[in-house]
Each structure stands twice: as structure tokens, then as C-alpha cells.
Amino acid sequence: MKSEFVADAWSNFSVFYVYSDPISPQIVGDTQAPLLRIVRTKGQDGETISQYYDRPQYLPLVRHSFQTIQAELRFNSGDFVPFERGKVIIELHFYMRQIL
């Protein structure tokens, strides 16, 4: 997934939450939500922030067939991360779980 804009990582936040619609609800605080991952932001103003995970998290899905996937990046407060410039790329990896 790509966005035409990038989050301003220096607007007083150090983490943001990535939610995605095919993910089964996970416990987030006192509620359940389709949380894909919590991402920590590091870097200096003007730098590109890149986060790579060498151990993917495989989460259960609410549906196994889809044409599109939506993702939301939010602050701890629940507000959307404001995108002003650049782009965001999210790469997802799926595997077929074997039924025993």
C-alpha cells in the first residue's frame, strides 16, 4: 500500500499504530481492534524513516479473500497520523496455514 504523503515524525510522537481491515481484532488497551503493528519512529527532522522487521508477525484474518486492503495509521490518542509529504509503503506477507 502506498500513500502520497508522509507523516511528520517530529510532531511530538514516538510511536504510531497501524490498523488493517483484514486483521482479526487484537486487544488494544481496553478494547479490541484490527491492530497490525505498533511502529516506533526514530530519526531527525527531514530524514526518511524506514522500519524493517526480520521476523514477521502472522496474525489471524477475519476473511481470507479480498481485492483491496485498507490501512490506517493512528496516534495513541486514536487520531489519524497527519500526512503532509512523501510516501508510506506497507508490505504484507501472507501464508496458508495448514489445517491438521
CYANA upper distance limits for C-alpha pairs under 8 A (distance plus 0.5 A):
  1 MET  CA     88 VAL  CA      8.04
  1 MET  CA     89 ILE  CA      6.00
  1 MET  CA     90 ILE  CA      5.82
  1 MET  CA     91 GLU  CA      7.50
  2 LYS  CA     87 LYS  CA      6.84
  2 LYS  CA     88 VAL  CA      5.71
  2 LYS  CA     89 ILE  CA      5.22
  2 LYS  CA     90 ILE  CA      7.38
  3 SER  CA     86 GLY  CA      8.34
  3 SER  CA     87 LYS  CA      5.41
  3 SER  CA     88 VAL  CA      5.53
  3 SER  CA     89 ILE  CA      7.49
  4 GLU  CA     85 ARG  CA      7.32
  4 GLU  CA     86 GLY  CA      6.39
  4 GLU  CA     87 LYS  CA      5.21
  4 GLU  CA     88 VAL  CA      7.69
  5 PHE  CA     83 PHE  CA      5.37
  5 PHE  CA     84 GLU  CA      5.61
  5 PHE  CA     85 ARG  CA      4.48
  5 PHE  CA     86 GLY  CA      4.93
  5 PHE  CA     87 LYS  CA      5.11
  5 PHE  CA     88 VAL  CA      7.35
  6 VAL  CA     82 PRO  CA      8.41
  6 VAL  CA     83 PHE  CA      5.22
  6 VAL  CA     84 GLU  CA      6.11
  6 VAL  CA     85 ARG  CA      5.16
  6 VAL  CA     86 GLY  CA      5.00
  6 VAL  CA     87 LYS  CA      5.35
  6 VAL  CA     88 VAL  CA      6.44
  7 ALA  CA     81 VAL  CA      6.70
  7 ALA  CA     82 PRO  CA      6.13
  7 ALA  CA     83 PHE  CA      4.86
  7 ALA  CA     84 GLU  CA      6.78
  7 ALA  CA     85 ARG  CA      7.73
  8 ASP  CA     82 PRO  CA      7.50
  8 ASP  CA     83 PHE  CA      7.25
  8 ASP  CA     84 GLU  CA      7.51
  9 ALA  CA     13 PHE  CA      7.23
  9 ALA  CA     14 SER  CA      7.91
  9 ALA  CA     41 THR  CA      6.99
  9 ALA  CA     42 LYS  CA      8.36
  9 ALA  CA     45 ASP  CA      8.03
 10 TRP  CA     44 GLN  CA      8.22
 10 TRP  CA     45 ASP  CA      6.80
 13 PHE  CA     41 THR  CA      8.31
 13 PHE  CA     75 PHE  CA      8.05
 14 SER  CA     40 ARG  CA      6.21
 14 SER  CA     41 THR  CA      5.62
 14 SER  CA     42 LYS  CA      7.72
 15 VAL  CA     38 ILE  CA      7.20
 15 VAL  CA     39 VAL  CA      5.89
 15 VAL  CA     40 ARG  CA      4.75
 15 VAL  CA     41 THR  CA      6.11
 15 VAL  CA     75 PHE  CA      7.66
 15 VAL  CA     76 ASN  CA      8.18
 16 PHE  CA     38 ILE  CA      6.37
 16 PHE  CA     39 VAL  CA      5.90
 16 PHE  CA     40 ARG  CA      7.14
 16 PHE  CA     41 THR  CA      8.25
 16 PHE  CA     73 LEU  CA      6.90
 16 PHE  CA     74 ARG  CA      6.07
 16 PHE  CA     75 PHE  CA      5.44
 16 PHE  CA     76 ASN  CA      7.11
 16 PHE  CA     81 VAL  CA      8.09
 17 TYR  CA     35 LEU  CA      7.60
 17 TYR  CA     36 LEU  CA      8.23
 17 TYR  CA     37 ARG  CA      6.61
 17 TYR  CA     38 ILE  CA      5.08
 17 TYR  CA     39 VAL  CA      6.72
 17 TYR  CA     72 GLU  CA      8.42
 17 TYR  CA     73 LEU  CA      6.01
 17 TYR  CA     74 ARG  CA      5.67
 17 TYR  CA     75 PHE  CA      6.74
 17 TYR  CA     76 ASN  CA      7.62
 18 VAL  CA     35 LEU  CA      6.53
 18 VAL  CA     36 LEU  CA      5.94
 18 VAL  CA     37 ARG  CA      5.82
 18 VAL  CA     38 ILE  CA      6.68
 18 VAL  CA     39 VAL  CA      7.90
 18 VAL  CA     71 ALA  CA      7.17
 18 VAL  CA     72 GLU  CA      6.19
 18 VAL  CA     73 LEU  CA      5.17
 18 VAL  CA     74 ARG  CA      7.12
 19 TYR  CA     23 ILE  CA      8.45
 19 TYR  CA     33 ALA  CA      8.05
 19 TYR  CA     34 PRO  CA      5.90
 19 TYR  CA     35 LEU  CA      4.92
 19 TYR  CA     36 LEU  CA      5.67
 19 TYR  CA     37 ARG  CA      7.72
 19 TYR  CA     71 ALA  CA      5.96
 19 TYR  CA     72 GLU  CA      5.61
 19 TYR  CA     73 LEU  CA      6.94
 19 TYR  CA     74 ARG  CA      8.43
 20 SER  CA     34 PRO  CA      6.30
 20 SER  CA     35 LEU  CA      7.03
 20 SER  CA     36 LEU  CA      6.57
 20 SER  CA     69 ILE  CA      7.53
 20 SER  CA     70 GLN  CA      6.16
 20 SER  CA     71 ALA  CA      4.82
 20 SER  CA     72 GLU  CA      6.92
 21 ASP  CA     34 PRO  CA      6.79
 21 ASP  CA     69 ILE  CA      6.97
 21 ASP  CA     70 GLN  CA      6.30
 21 ASP  CA     71 ALA  CA      7.19
 22 PRO  CA     34 PRO  CA      7.99
 22 PRO  CA     61 LEU  CA      5.87
 22 PRO  CA     62 VAL  CA      6.00
 22 PRO  CA     63 ARG  CA      6.57
 22 PRO  CA     64 HIS  CA      8.43
 22 PRO  CA     69 ILE  CA      7.42
 23 ILE  CA     34 PRO  CA      5.48
 23 ILE  CA     35 LEU  CA      7.47
 23 ILE  CA     36 LEU  CA      7.29
 23 ILE  CA     59 LEU  CA      7.20
 23 ILE  CA     60 PRO  CA      6.68
 23 ILE  CA     61 LEU  CA      5.04
 23 ILE  CA     62 VAL  CA      6.35
 24 SER  CA     33 ALA  CA      8.18
 24 SER  CA     34 PRO  CA      6.01
 24 SER  CA     59 LEU  CA      7.82
 24 SER  CA     60 PRO  CA      6.03
 24 SER  CA     61 LEU  CA      5.39
 24 SER  CA     62 VAL  CA      5.42
 25 PRO  CA     32 GLN  CA      5.78
 25 PRO  CA     33 ALA  CA      4.97
 25 PRO  CA     34 PRO  CA      4.79
 25 PRO  CA     35 LEU  CA      7.32
 26 GLN  CA     32 GLN  CA      5.63
 26 GLN  CA     33 ALA  CA      5.84
 26 GLN  CA     34 PRO  CA      6.34
 26 GLN  CA     35 LEU  CA      6.53
 27 ILE  CA     31 THR  CA      6.35
 27 ILE  CA     32 GLN  CA      4.95
 27 ILE  CA     33 ALA  CA      7.06
 28 VAL  CA     32 GLN  CA      5.97
 28 VAL  CA     33 ALA  CA      6.88
 28 VAL  CA     35 LEU  CA      8.04
 36 LEU  CA     59 LEU  CA      8.27
 39 VAL  CA     51 GLN  CA      8.34
 41 THR  CA     49 ILE  CA      7.49
 42 LYS  CA     49 ILE  CA      7.30
 43 GLY  CA     47 GLU  CA      6.73
 43 GLY  CA     48 THR  CA      8.18
 43 GLY  CA     49 ILE  CA      7.04
 56 PRO  CA     93 HIS  CA      8.21
 58 TYR  CA     94 PHE  CA      8.00
 72 GLU  CA     80 PHE  CA      7.81
 73 LEU  CA     80 PHE  CA      6.48
 73 LEU  CA     81 VAL  CA      6.17
 74 ARG  CA     78 GLY  CA      6.01
 74 ARG  CA     79 ASP  CA      5.91
 74 ARG  CA     80 PHE  CA      4.82
 74 ARG  CA     81 VAL  CA      5.52
 75 PHE  CA     79 ASP  CA      5.94
 75 PHE  CA     80 PHE  CA      6.76
 75 PHE  CA     81 VAL  CA      6.57
